[in-house]
Amino acid sequence: MENNLFFIVNLITIIKFRNLINIFYNLVQNILENLINEISEMIIIKIGGGKEINFDYIAEDLKNIVNKEKVIIVLGANYYRNKLAEELGIKIKIIESESGYKSVYSDQQLIDLMMMAYAGLAAKKLTSKLIQANIKAISLSGIDDQLIIAKRKKFITAKIENKIKLIDNDYSGKIEQINKELLDYLLAKDYVIIITPPAISYEGEILNVDNDQIVVNLAKIYHPQSVIFLIEAPGILKNNMNEEIIEHLKIAELENLIRESSDYGFQKKLLNIKRLTEFNIPKIIIADGRIEKPISRALNSIGTVISSD
């Protein structure tokens, strides 16, 4: 009898202790969320993957910004990916959809290249530049702690030799979930977070996801004050003959540009930018990532500003 009573008392104590742990955990979560929500400003920066993007200028400029604003960077690395592919003798394959949209074929070799170029070479180069500028920085791929969970497209259709064929070994996916808990923790610790593909599926498959889609999903969660796209041009060009830019684009004008564009990659980027306008973000700007103070200039509306006005 006494043994049974002792067992029951211990069981009740354990249950109470577990409940206390859960209460404490929820309290910490709420404190973290409140800290993030009280942030006066957040910037999401998409850094393009071109050769001429200047990491030194970006790091030097960020040094004067991170004291006032939280920053998440989504990093491209096409230049490093293509360079590595050439050095390793790997051919990057391009496939074309039925509608004519061209994209990279995400076979296993491409996924390996992405891990080397995006999550490795580019991310660590930028992280080191930020650390040299005395900025707390951390780089994560979508795989790390399931930061970006995507659903694999089991089958895609592509035009091959003028015939529509089913492809079942493409490892690309659509983003379904972002690990906000991890990001909130790092933001509360004042880290600048650098995010790169690839992502991971619920089943643990490594998947290629679109960088601009990462930006859209982050903006949907955080509703930042500014979203900046740093590219190898001063903004959206009026034509390809010179670097004269479109300084302001209203949503209606953006929609016209999407319809008129014959460049499917550019069209896709503009469609993602249009999606950003649905989140009432005060400033969306496409600016030059090759020059000094690229972020400060963008925040001062030097580039192409997307607005609803």
Backbone torsions as a table, in degrees:
resi	resn	phi	psi	omega
1	MET	NA	-47.8	180.0
2	GLU	-62.7	-37.6	178.9
3	ASN	-63.4	-41.3	178.9
4	ASN	-64.3	-42.0	179.2
5	LEU	-63.5	-43.0	178.5
6	PHE	-60.3	-42.4	179.1
7	PHE	-62.3	-43.6	-178.5
8	ILE	-64.7	-43.2	179.1
9	VAL	-60.9	-43.7	178.7
10	ASN	-63.8	-40.1	179.9
11	LEU	-63.1	-44.5	178.4
12	ILE	-61.8	-41.0	179.2
13	THR	-62.2	-43.7	-180.0
14	ILE	-63.3	-43.6	-179.6
15	ILE	-62.2	-44.2	178.7
16	LYS	-62.0	-40.6	-179.6
17	PHE	-63.6	-42.5	178.7
18	ARG	-64.2	-40.3	177.9
19	ASN	-62.4	-39.0	177.8
20	LEU	-63.6	-40.5	178.0
21	ILE	-61.8	-44.2	179.3
22	ASN	-62.5	-41.8	178.3
23	ILE	-62.7	-44.4	-180.0
24	PHE	-63.4	-43.4	179.6
25	TYR	-60.0	-46.7	180.0
26	ASN	-64.1	-35.9	178.3
27	LEU	-63.8	-45.1	178.2
28	VAL	-61.6	-42.8	178.6
29	GLN	-59.2	-43.9	-179.5
30	ASN	-65.2	-39.0	178.8
31	ILE	-63.2	-44.9	178.5
32	LEU	-60.8	-44.9	-179.2
33	GLU	-64.3	-39.6	178.3
34	ASN	-64.8	-38.6	177.3
35	LEU	-60.1	-44.5	179.9
36	ILE	-66.3	-42.1	-178.1
37	ASN	-67.0	-25.3	-179.6
38	GLU	-84.2	-4.4	178.2
39	ILE	-61.4	124.8	-176.8
40	SER	-67.8	-36.6	-179.3
41	GLU	-146.2	144.1	171.8
42	MET	-133.6	142.5	175.9
43	ILE	-117.9	132.9	167.7
44	ILE	-107.7	125.2	-177.1
45	ILE	-116.8	122.2	172.1
46	LYS	-97.5	115.0	178.1
47	ILE	-98.4	120.3	-178.6
48	GLY	-64.2	164.0	-173.9
49	GLY	-99.1	19.1	-177.9
50	GLY	-77.3	161.4	-177.3
51	LYS	-63.5	-34.8	-171.9
52	GLU	-86.8	-3.8	176.4
53	ILE	-62.3	130.5	-171.7
54	ASN	-104.0	103.6	-179.3
55	PHE	-65.6	-33.7	179.9
56	ASP	-62.9	-46.3	179.1
57	TYR	-64.0	-39.3	-179.8
58	ILE	-64.7	-46.4	-179.1
59	ALA	-63.6	-45.0	-179.4
60	GLU	-62.2	-38.6	-179.8
61	ASP	-71.7	-40.9	-179.2
62	LEU	-62.1	-29.1	-179.1
63	LYS	-53.9	-33.7	-178.1
64	ASN	-93.8	0.9	-175.9
65	ILE	-110.1	-35.0	-171.8
66	VAL	-66.1	-19.6	177.9
67	ASN	-72.1	-20.8	-176.6
68	LYS	-108.3	-24.6	-171.1
69	GLU	-139.5	149.2	173.1
70	LYS	-81.8	144.2	-174.6
71	VAL	-133.1	129.8	168.1
72	ILE	-119.4	130.6	179.9
73	ILE	-110.9	132.6	169.8
74	VAL	-108.1	121.0	-167.4
75	LEU	-110.0	129.3	172.8
76	GLY	-90.9	164.8	-177.7
77	ALA	-157.4	33.3	-177.8
78	ASN	-58.8	-39.1	-179.1
79	TYR	-60.8	-48.2	-179.6
80	TYR	-66.5	-38.2	178.1
81	ARG	-60.9	-48.4	-178.3
82	ASN	-66.9	-37.0	179.1
83	LYS	-65.1	-44.9	177.9
84	LEU	-63.6	-41.1	179.4
85	ALA	-59.6	-42.5	179.8
86	GLU	-65.2	-44.4	-178.5
87	GLU	-65.9	-32.5	-178.3
88	LEU	-92.7	-1.2	179.4
89	GLY	70.4	30.3	179.7
90	ILE	-101.8	130.2	178.4
91	LYS	-91.1	122.8	175.8
92	ILE	-81.5	121.9	-175.0
93	LYS	-94.3	138.3	177.6
94	ILE	-109.3	131.3	176.3
95	ILE	-116.1	155.8	-176.9
96	GLU	-120.8	130.1	179.2
97	SER	-75.7	172.2	178.4
98	GLU	-59.6	-33.2	-178.7
99	SER	-82.7	-4.3	177.6
100	GLY	100.4	0.3	179.9
101	TYR	-76.0	127.1	-178.7
102	LYS	-98.8	137.5	179.8
103	SER	-147.0	165.9	178.7
104	VAL	-77.0	134.6	176.9
105	TYR	-76.8	115.0	-173.3
106	SER	-90.0	69.5	174.2
107	ASP	-83.0	-177.8	-174.9
108	GLN	-64.2	-34.9	177.6
109	GLN	-63.6	-40.3	179.5
110	LEU	-65.2	-41.5	178.2
111	ILE	-61.0	-42.9	177.9
112	ASP	-61.6	-42.7	177.5
113	LEU	-60.7	-41.2	-179.4
114	MET	-63.3	-41.4	179.3
115	MET	-63.7	-39.0	178.7
116	MET	-69.9	-46.6	-172.1
117	ALA	-82.3	-48.3	-176.3
118	TYR	-79.4	-64.6	-175.5
119	ALA	-70.6	-23.3	-179.0
120	GLY	-98.4	-87.9	-169.2
121	LEU	-56.2	-58.7	-175.7
122	ALA	-65.3	-47.5	-176.2
123	ALA	-62.2	-42.5	-177.0
124	LYS	-74.9	-31.7	174.9
125	LYS	-63.1	-47.3	-179.9
126	LEU	-66.6	-41.2	178.6
127	THR	-58.1	-43.7	-179.3
128	SER	-65.6	-37.2	178.1
129	LYS	-64.1	-40.4	179.4
130	LEU	-68.1	-40.4	178.7
131	ILE	-63.8	-39.4	176.3
132	GLN	-61.2	-28.0	178.6
133	ALA	-90.3	14.6	178.6
134	ASN	62.7	37.8	176.9
135	ILE	-108.8	132.7	173.9
136	LYS	-70.2	118.0	-174.7
137	ALA	-138.1	145.9	175.8
138	ILE	-143.1	138.6	178.4
139	SER	-113.6	135.0	-178.1
140	LEU	-134.2	141.0	168.9
141	SER	-89.7	169.2	177.8
142	GLY	-65.4	-14.4	179.4
143	ILE	-75.2	-37.0	-170.8
144	ASP	-63.0	121.6	-178.3
145	ASP	50.2	34.2	-179.6
146	GLN	51.5	46.4	-178.5
147	LEU	-59.4	-43.0	177.6
148	ILE	-126.2	114.0	176.8
149	ILE	-100.6	129.1	-179.1
150	ALA	-127.3	157.8	176.1
151	LYS	-102.4	125.5	-177.4
152	ARG	-70.3	139.6	172.3
153	LYS	-81.6	104.2	-172.9
154	LYS	-62.6	-37.6	178.4
155	PHE	-134.6	138.4	169.7
156	ILE	-127.6	152.4	176.6
157	THR	-103.1	139.9	-178.8
158	ALA	-143.5	151.6	178.5
159	LYS	-88.7	112.5	179.9
160	ILE	-125.7	120.5	-178.2
161	GLU	51.8	46.0	177.6
162	ASN	64.1	17.4	176.1
163	LYS	-124.5	141.9	177.4
164	ILE	-83.6	122.2	-178.2
165	LYS	-127.2	152.8	175.1
166	LEU	-87.4	133.9	176.8
167	ILE	-116.2	125.9	-176.5
168	ASP	-115.3	5.3	179.2
169	ASN	-120.4	33.8	174.3
170	ASP	-95.6	131.7	-176.9
171	TYR	-107.6	58.7	173.0
172	SER	-111.6	159.1	-175.6
173	GLY	-150.4	169.1	177.1
174	LYS	-108.7	130.7	-176.7
175	ILE	-66.5	132.7	179.1
176	GLU	-120.3	-23.3	-174.1
177	GLN	-155.0	140.1	174.2
178	ILE	-115.9	137.0	179.1
179	ASN	-79.0	82.2	-177.1
180	LYS	-65.8	-34.1	-179.9
181	GLU	-57.6	-43.7	179.0
182	LEU	-66.0	-45.5	-179.3
183	LEU	-63.7	-42.2	179.3
184	ASP	-60.5	-41.4	179.7
185	TYR	-61.0	-46.6	-178.3
186	LEU	-69.6	-38.5	177.7
187	LEU	-64.0	-39.7	178.3
188	ALA	-64.8	-24.4	177.2
189	LYS	-91.2	8.7	176.1
190	ASP	67.9	30.8	173.8
191	TYR	-83.4	142.4	161.0
192	VAL	-84.9	123.1	-173.8
193	ILE	-102.0	126.4	176.8
194	ILE	-106.5	122.3	-176.8
195	ILE	-116.4	136.1	175.7
196	THR	-134.5	156.5	164.5
197	PRO	-66.3	170.7	1.6
198	PRO	-82.3	174.7	176.3
199	ALA	-103.8	-174.2	177.9
200	ILE	-134.2	146.9	179.6
201	SER	-89.1	170.6	175.9
202	TYR	-60.3	-28.0	-179.1
203	GLU	-89.0	-0.3	178.6
204	GLY	91.1	10.9	176.2
205	GLU	-78.5	142.4	177.1
206	ILE	-87.1	126.4	-171.1
207	LEU	-127.9	145.2	172.0
208	ASN	-80.2	130.7	174.8
209	VAL	-130.3	156.5	-177.2
210	ASP	-76.4	130.6	-178.4
211	ASN	-61.0	-40.6	-179.8
212	ASP	-65.7	-29.9	175.1
213	GLN	-67.3	-34.0	175.1
214	ILE	-61.7	-44.8	178.8
215	VAL	-58.7	-46.7	-179.0
216	VAL	-60.2	-45.0	-178.9
217	ASN	-66.6	-37.0	176.6
218	LEU	-67.7	-41.1	179.9
219	ALA	-64.6	-36.2	178.7
220	LYS	-63.8	-35.6	-179.3
221	ILE	-77.3	-44.7	-167.3
222	TYR	-103.3	-16.6	-177.8
223	HIS	46.5	61.6	-175.5
224	PRO	-66.9	162.9	175.0
225	GLN	-71.0	-32.7	-176.6
226	SER	-143.4	141.2	168.0
227	VAL	-122.6	122.4	-175.7
228	ILE	-118.1	131.1	173.5
229	PHE	-107.4	114.2	177.9
230	LEU	-97.2	120.4	-174.4
231	ILE	-129.0	-178.7	179.3
232	GLU	-92.6	48.9	177.7
233	ALA	-164.2	161.1	-178.6
234	PRO	-71.1	-10.2	-177.8
235	GLY	162.6	-159.2	174.0
236	ILE	-76.9	122.0	-175.0
237	LEU	-79.1	145.3	175.2
238	LYS	-68.6	-35.8	174.2
239	ASN	-155.3	174.7	-177.0
240	ASN	-89.9	3.6	-176.5
241	MET	-81.0	-29.4	179.1
242	ASN	-148.4	-174.6	-177.0
243	GLU	-102.9	28.1	173.7
244	GLU	-72.5	130.2	-172.1
245	ILE	-110.6	162.4	168.4
246	ILE	-84.2	114.4	-173.3
247	GLU	-78.3	-34.6	179.8
248	HIS	-134.0	135.8	176.4
249	LEU	-128.0	115.7	172.3
250	LYS	-80.4	164.0	-176.3
251	ILE	-57.8	-42.8	-179.9
252	ALA	-62.1	-39.0	178.8
253	GLU	-69.7	-35.8	177.1
254	LEU	-63.1	-42.6	178.5
255	GLU	-62.2	-40.0	177.0
256	ASN	-62.9	-42.1	-179.7
257	LEU	-63.2	-38.6	177.8
258	ILE	-62.9	-45.8	-178.4
259	ARG	-65.1	-37.9	-173.8
260	GLU	-82.7	-19.5	-175.2
261	SER	-71.5	136.3	175.0
262	SER	-101.8	-2.9	177.8
263	ASP	-91.3	106.7	-173.0
264	TYR	-67.0	-32.8	177.2
265	GLY	-66.1	-43.9	178.0
266	PHE	-65.8	-39.9	179.2
267	GLN	-60.9	-42.8	179.1
268	LYS	-63.6	-41.6	178.1
269	LYS	-61.2	-44.5	-179.9
270	LEU	-64.7	-36.6	177.4
271	LEU	-62.7	-39.3	177.1
272	ASN	-68.0	-37.8	176.7
273	ILE	-64.5	-39.6	177.0
274	LYS	-60.9	-39.3	177.7
275	ARG	-61.3	-34.0	178.7
276	LEU	-62.0	-31.5	-178.4
277	THR	-66.7	-15.9	179.5
278	GLU	-74.2	-14.3	-174.1
279	PHE	-100.2	11.2	177.6
280	ASN	54.9	43.9	177.5
281	ILE	-78.7	125.6	-175.7
282	PRO	-57.7	-37.9	-176.8
283	LYS	-137.0	120.4	171.5
284	ILE	-121.8	121.9	-174.1
285	ILE	-141.9	141.6	176.1
286	ILE	-108.5	120.2	-169.3
287	ALA	-138.7	174.7	-173.1
288	ASP	-83.7	121.2	178.8
289	GLY	-95.6	10.9	-177.1
290	ARG	-101.1	-10.2	-168.0
291	ILE	-110.7	169.1	177.0
292	GLU	-66.9	149.4	-179.8
293	LYS	49.1	51.0	-175.3
294	PRO	-65.2	-36.2	-177.9
295	ILE	-76.1	-44.6	178.5
296	SER	-60.3	-41.8	177.9
297	ARG	-63.1	-42.3	179.0
298	ALA	-62.7	-42.6	179.0
299	LEU	-64.5	-23.4	175.1
300	ASN	-92.3	17.0	173.7
301	SER	67.0	30.0	174.9
302	ILE	-93.1	101.5	-175.2
303	GLY	148.9	-155.2	174.9
304	THR	-99.9	116.7	-178.5
305	VAL	-97.0	126.9	177.3
306	ILE	-95.5	125.1	-177.8
307	SER	-140.3	161.2	177.6
308	SER	-92.1	-7.4	-178.4
309	ASP	-80.0	NA	NA
